[in-house]
Amino acid sequence: MSITSANKLELIQIAESVAKEKLIDPSLVIEAMEESLAKAAKSKYGQEYDIRANIDRNSGGVRMVRCRKVVESIENHFVEILLEDALKINSDVKIDDFIEDELPPLDFGRIAAQAAKQIIVQKVREADRARQFEEYKDKVGQIINGQVKRVEYGNVIVDLGRAEAVLKRDQLIRREILRVGDRVRAYIKEVREDTRGPQIFLSRTNSEFLVELFKMEVPEIYDGIINIKTVARDPGSRAKIGVLSHDNSIDPVGACVGMRGSRVQAVVNELQGEKIDIIPWNDDAPTFLVNALQPAEVSKVVLDEDARRIEVVVPNDQLSLAIGRRGQNVRLASQLTEFDIDILTEEDESQRRQEEFSQRSSLFMEHLNVDETVAQLLVSEGFSTLEEVAFVDESEISSIDMFDKETAVELQERAKDHIDSLNKKSIESAKSKGAEEDLLSFEGLNPQMLDVLVNDGIKSLKDFATCADWELAGGYTSKDGKRVKDEGLLEKFDMTLGEAQQLIMKAREMVGWVSKEESEDIIKSLKTDD
C-alpha cells in the first residue's frame, strides 16, 4: 500500500503510538515522517530539487512543496529563481525569500515507501537514544536496579527497563556469579554518548557504591547528620569507612551499625559478605590512623607531613594483626588516611634507634676528634649533625652534664673547621666540573648542595631554574596504583618541597622568566594547594 493511500488521521495515530512506545515527543516522529515523505518525493521528481513535506498536526493532511530561493542571479536553477520571475508569482517577495510551488498528491511506489519507512525508523531510533542519554546522564552516582539480560565474555548486560547497561567483569565483586534473569543492584559509574546509543556503565566495586548503600540503610547519612568522610575497599573481602557526626548526641559508629547490627548487615549482605570496619573520623591524622588499624594496638606513631608518610610502632605480638592477611589491613588503612604507612615492631624500632645512635656517635668521634663518651652525650641530647653542633647557641652545649663553656666552644670550633674544609673541597669540585658563577653565588645553596647539582649536570642558574620542586626535595608518584618514592637531589640535606619551590621561583625571577609579583603569586598558590 502506498503512503498517501492511508487515512489522513492514521499518520497522526501512528506518530502518537510510536512516541508513546518509545517515550519520545510525538512531534519528533512527525518530523521524521515529513523528512521521509520529502525524500520519497525527491526520488520521483529528482534529487536536485528542494522538496519539503508538511503534515498538519491536527488533521493529518499532507502538503508537499517545491522550494526555490529568490536571488538576483541564478547559480542553480533547481533551487533558485530570479526576482523578476518570483514577482510574477507573488508581488510581495524579496531577495532571500522562498517561493513554494505546491505539488500534486503522489502515489509513491514500493521502493520509495520502503526508503521512507527506513528514515522514520532511523529518526525514531536516534530520538530514542537521545532520550535515553538525557534520562540517565543525570543519574550518574546513583544506585539502580535491573535484571540480567545476558552475559558476554564475563561482562553482564543489565536490562534497566528503558535502556541496557554494562556491568564489566572487573566491576563485579570477586567470586560473584550473575545469571540471566537475576535481579541486580549497581552503581551508575558513567554514561557515555556513542553513535550506537548511550553507553551506561555500572559498578559494584566502586567505593561510592558502598557509600550509596549506607545512605539507603542509615537515615542519618541520607539526611546529612552523619558524613562518610573516606572509604577504602577490597571488594568482596573487606572495607573501612571513616564516619563523622555533626550532632554530638549521635554516635556515628553506632548509627551505622544499627540495632543488633541490622543496618551494616544489610550492606554486608548486598556486598556478598564483605566485612566492613566503621571508624570514627578524626582530623588528627595519627589519631585517625590508630583507629583505622584496629583491631591492632599501636604503641607509637611518627608523622612525616611533607612526605605523606606515617611510621607506626606496634608490640611484637601485634605485627601480623596490624598488617593483616596479605597486607590487607595496612593497605586499607593507608587508602583510608591517604598516608603511606610503615609498620615496625617495638623490637625493630629499638634496634634502629641503636643503629642511628651508633652512626651519629661515630660521626662526632671521627669529625670532632672526641672520645665515645663525649660523642654519646651529644647524641643523647638530640644532636645529629655537625651543623647543629656548630651553629646552636653555645649555652645549649655547655648546659650538658660534664660539659663546660670551654668544652662547648672547642667542640663548635672543631665542627666549624670541618664544615669549612668540606665547603672548600665542594666549591673546588663544583668549579672544576664547570659550575658557573651565577649558580655558585646563588643564595640558599650550600657548597655541598652545589657539588651534588653540578654532578647531575646543573651548572648554571638557568639550569637550576628549569628544575621541578620534587627533583630537588623528592616526592612520590603513582605507578600502577601504588605510591613510588622519587629521590630528590637535595633530599639528604633535609630540603622540603616548600623550600625547593621558593628557591626555584627565586632563580626564575633572577633569570627574568617571571616577575617578582608573579613569583609571589605562584608560591602562594602552591601553598594553598598543599
N, C-alpha and C positions, 0 to 999 in steps of 0.2 A: 504494500500500500504506500502511496506517495505521501509526503509530509503534509501537503496542502489539502489532502482529502479528509483529514481528521477534523472533527468538530472543533470550532474555534476555541471553545472553553476548555477543550481537552488539553491544550498546551498549558494553560494555567494550572489545571488539575495535576498534570504530570510534574510541573515545576514544584508545586507545593508538596506533592508526595515525596519527590526525591529530596527536597530540602528538609522535610521532616525526618526522613530516614537517616540522612547524613548530619543532621543538626546544623545546617548552614542556612544562610539567608536565601529566601526564595528568589530574590532579585538576581543573585549570582547565577542561579540556574537559568533564569530567563535570559540574562546576558549571554550565557553560553549558547543558548538556543539561537539567539539573534546572530551570533558570530557564525554558528554552523549553517544557518539559512543563507547568510551572505556568501559564505564560501561555496555552498552548493550552487547559488546563482552565478557566481563567477565561473564555475566550471561549465555553465551553459552559454553565458554571454562573452566570456573571455576574462582571463586573469588580469588583464591590463586595466580594467575598469575599477573605479572605487564604488563598489556596491554595498549598501548598508540595509540592514533589516531592522524593523522596529515592531515589537509585539506589544499591543495595548494591554496594560496590566489589569484592566477591568474586564474587557470583552474578549480578549484573546485574539483579536483581529491582527493579521499580519500585513504590514505595509513595507514594500521594498522600493528603494530609490537608487538612482544612479547620481552620484555627487560629482560636480565639477567646480573647481575653484576659479573665481573671476580674476583675470590677470590682464596686464597691458599688452604683453607679447607672449605667445604660446611657445612652450618648450616641449610639452607633452599633451597632444590633443585628446588623449584618452581621459585625462583627469582635469583638464583646464579648458576655459572658454574665454574668448575676448570680451572686454567690457561692452563694446557696441552690440555684440550678439546677445549678451546677457540682458541688456536693457530692453531688447525686444520681447523678452520673456517676462521680466519683472523690472518695472521702471524705477524701483527703489534700491536696487543693488549697488554696491560699491566694490572697489578693489579689495580682494581678500575675502569677500563673502562667498558663500557656496550656493550654486544653483542645483536644485533637486529635480530630477526627471523621474516621475513615478513609473514603475514598471508594472506590467500586467501580471496577474496571478499565474504562477507557473506550476506545472505538474512535474516534479523532479523525478528523475529516473532512479533505479535501484542503487546504482553506484554512488550518485550524488547523495541519496538518502543515507547510505552507509557511512559516507565521509562525514555527513552532518552528525550522525549518531556518535562517531568516534570523537568528534570535537566536544560534544556535550559530555561524554564520559570523561574525557581528559580534564575539562574545565571543572567538572564536579569533583574529580579526584584531587585536583590542585586546591580547590576551596576546602575540601575535607582535611587535607594535610595542613593547610594554613590554620584551620580551626583547631586541630589537634595541638599544633605548636603553641598557639595563643593560650590554649587551655592549660597545658602542662608546664610551660616555661616559668610560670609564676608559682608552681608547686615544688620547685627545687628546694630541698631542705625539709620536705615533709615526708611522713610515712604514708604509704599507700598499700592497699590490699589488692591482690589479684589472684588469678588461677593459672597454674602451669599449663601452657598450651602445647609446648613441645620442648624437647631437649636436643640441642645440636652441638656435637663435639664438646660436651661438658657445659656449654652455655645454655641457660634456661630462658626460654621465651615466655613471658608472662602476659596474659590477657588482662588488661585493665578495664575492659568493658567498652570504652570508646577508642582505645588505642592499644598497641602492643609495646612492651618494654623488654629490655635485655638485662638479664642478671648474669654477668660474666662469671666464668669459673673461679677466677681469683677474688671475686666479690662474695663468694659463698663461704659460709662458716665451715671450718675444717671438719671433714668426715660427714658433712651434711649431704643427704641424698634426697632430691626432689623428683617426683614422678608426675606424669601427665595427670591432670585433674586435681592435684594437691592445691590447697589454698596456701598462699604465702604472703608474708608481710615484709616490706622492704623500704629502704630509704631512697628517695629520688635524688641521685647524685648529680646528674647532668641531663639537660635537654638540648640536643644539638639539631639545628636546621640542616636538612640534607635534601638533595634532589629526589631521593626516594621517599621523602616524607620525614617527619620529625623522628629523631633517634633518641629514645628515652632510656637512660642507663640507670640501673638500680644497684644498690649495695646492701649487704647485710654485715659487712666487716668494718664499715666506716665508723669512726668514733662518734660521729653525730647521730648515728642510728641508736646508739646506746643512750645518748642524751635525750632524744625524742621519745624513746620508750619510757624513760623515767618521768618525762613531762606528762605522759599519759597515765602513769600509775601514781604519781605524787602531786596532789593538787597544789601544794606549797611551791613546787618548782614551776608549775604552769602559771601560777599567779605572780611569780617573781619574788616571793618572800625568801626562797632559797635559790641560790645560783650554783650551777655546776661549773666551777672555775676552770677545771682542766681534766682531761681524760687520757688514759693510756690503756690500749687494748692489745691482747694477744688473742684474736678472735677464736671463740670456741673453747678457750682454755681458762684465761684469767684476765681480769680488768681491774684498774684502780681509778677511782674518781675523787677529786677534791671538791668538797661542798662547803658553802658559806651561807649562813643565815643572816638576813638583815633585820631579824626580830630576835632580840635577846631571850625572849621567852620560849623560843622554838629551837630545839636541838636538831641541827641539820642531819646528823647521822641517824638519830632515832626516827625522824620523819621519813627518811629514805628507806630505812629498814622496814618500818611499819609494824603493826601489831603481829607479834609472833613471826616476824619476817615475811609477812604476806606480800608487801609491796615489792621488795627486792626479789622475792622468789618468783613473782610473775615475770619480771625482766629476765631472770636466770633461765626460766623455762623457755621463753621465746628465743634465747641465745644458745639453745642446746646444752644447757648445764654450765655455761661459762661462770666461773666463780668471780664475784665482784667484791673488792675491798672498798669500803666507803670511808674516806679520810677527811677529818676536819681541816679546812683550808686555813693557812696562816701566812701572812705577808712576810714573816721572817723565814727566809729560805732554809736555814739549818733546822729550825723547829719543824717546818713542814716536812723536811726530808726524814727526820726521825720518825714522824708519824707515818710517812709513806713506806718506810722499810719494815713496818710491822708485818709479822709478829716478832721480828728480830729485835733484840735490845741493843742500844747504841751507847757506847761509853764516851765517845768524844767526836766532835765534828769540827773540821777546819775548812773555812770557806775562802776560795780564791775568786772574787767577784769578776776581775778582769778576764780571767781565763774561763769563766763559767764552769768552774770545777769545784767539787766538794770531796774532801777526804774524810772517810768515816772509819772510826776505830771501834771494833766490836770485841767482846770477850771471845776467847779461843773457841768455846763450845757453841758460839752463835754464828760463826762464819758461814757454814753451809746453809743455815736458815736465812741469813741476810742475802746471800747470793741467789738462793732458790734453785729449783730444778732447771738445769741447763741455763742458769743465769737469768731466769725469768723475773724473779723478784726485784733484783737490782736494775735490770733493764727497764721494767715498767716504772720503777721509782725514778729513774733517770729521765724517761719521757715525760713523766708527770711534773717534775720540778724544772725540766729543761736545763739541767746541770749534768755534766759528766761526773760520774761517781767512782772513786777509788776506794775499795774496801780493804782494810788491814786489820789483822788481829792485834790484840794488845802486845803479844809477844813480838810480832813483826815490827810494830811501831817502836818498841823498846830497843830492838836490835838496830833499827835505822837511826834512832837518836844517838845510840852509842857510836855508830859509824860516823855520823856527822860531827859528833863531839871529838872523835879521834882525828878526823880530817882537819877540822879547824884548829885543833891543838897543834897538829903537825905544821900547819901553815904559819902559825905565830912562832913556833920553835925555830922554823927554818929562816923566815924573813926578818924576825925581830931579834934573833940570836938570844933567846931566853930558854930557861930550863922548862921541864914539863910542868912543874907546879905553877909557875907564872902563867904559862900558856893556858892551862886548865882553868885557872882563876878568871882569866879574861873571857874564856868561852862560857863559863858558868854565869857570868854577869851579862851575857847576851851579846857579846861582841863576836862578829862572824867574818868581818873583812878588815883589811889593813886601812881602808879609807875611814872606817868607823873609828878605829883607834887614833888615826892621825888627826881627825878634824872635829872630834867631840870636844866639849868643854873639859879642860884639864881636871876639874873637880870630880867629874864622873869616874875617872880612873883612880885618882888619889883617894877617893872615898872607899875603894875596895879594901877589904881586910888584908893586912900585911903589905899594903902599898902606901907610899907617902908621896909628897909633891915631887921630890927629885926623881923618884921612880917613874911617875906619870910623865914628867917632861922628857925623860930619857926614852921611854917607850914611844912617845909621839914623834920625837926627832928621828928615831930609827925607822918608824913607819913612813914618815915623810921622805926620808933619804931613799928608801927602797922604791916608793912610788915615783919619785923624781927620776930615779935610774931607769925604771920601766918606761916612763913617759919619754925620756930622751931616746931610748932604743926604738920605741914605737914610732916616734916622729922621723927618725933617721930611716927606718924601714919604709915608712909611707912615702917619704921623699924619693928614696931610691927606686921605688916602683912607679913613680910618675904622678904622685899626688900634686894637684895644682894649689896655688897659694890661696885662692878664694875658699877652697874646702878646708885647708889647714887652719885658716883664721876664723872659720865659722864658729860662732859661739854656741855651745850646747853639746859639742862632741869632744870627748877627751881623747888623748893620743892613742890609747888602746882601741877605742872605737874607730878612729881614723884608719888605723892599721888593718882592722878587720874589713872595713868598707873598701879600701884600696885593693886588698887581696881578692875581693869579689868584683873588681872592675869598676868600682865607683870612685873616680879620680877627680871630679870637678863638682862645683856647686850645682851645675845644671844636671849632672848625672844623679846627684842626691835628690834634686827636686822632682825627678821622674819616679822616685820610689813610692811604693804604697806603704801605708802605716803598718800593715801586717808583715810586710817584708822585713821591717826593722824590728818590731816588737813581738812578732809571732802571732799566731791565732789558730783558729780552727775552721775547716771547711767540711762540707758534707760530701761524702763519697759513698755511693751505693747505700744511702740511708744511714750512714754512720759518720760521726764526727771524727775527722782526721786532723792530727796536730801538724801545723806548719811551723817549723823552727824559724825564728827571726834572727837576722844577722846580729842584732844588738841585744837579743833577749837575755844573754848571760850577764849583761850589765844592769839587769832589772829595769829595763826601759818598758814603760807601759804604752798602751795604744794611744792614750791621750797625749803623752809626751812626744811620741812619734808624729802624731798629727800636727802638733804645734811646730815642731822642727821642720817638717816638710813644707807646711804653709809659709813659714818664715823664709825658707830657701826660695820658694816660688815667688814670693814677694820681692826678694833681693835680686832675682834674675829678671824681674819685670813681667812675669806671666800673669800675676794678679795684683790688684791694688791692696793697700792696707785695709781698706773697708771691706773689700771682697774677702780677704783672708780672714778677718774677724768674723764675718757673717758665716763663712763656711765652717769655722771652728765651732761657732755657737750651734749651728745646725747639727754638726756631728755629735756634740754633747747632748743635744735634745734627743737624737736617735738612740744614743746609748741609754 
